[in-house]
């Protein structure tokens, strides 16, 4: 079990179709994002012992992953040339 970590930032973009949230934060615990949103909301939910890191003038993109895949390709399908 890892200690919770809260990241505070100037902006948060929760997903591609959302508005940017100013003065925002993300709370992570045990390797998972458990809260994201306005800093006041995230700060109110911080468990005791949470490490808080103020990242300053940055934009957080929580959970951003590279989901670029080629579903039609497998080991037997040659790559296009």
TAPEQUI-V163363 format. One line per field, one symbol per residue. ss: DSSP state (H for helix, E for strand, - for the rest). A space follows every 10 residues. Layout:
# TAPEQUI-V163363
ss: ???
This chain:
# TAPEQUI-V163363
ss: ----EEEEEE EE-------- EEEEEEEEE- -EEEEEEEHH HHHH------ EEEE----EE ---------- ---------- -
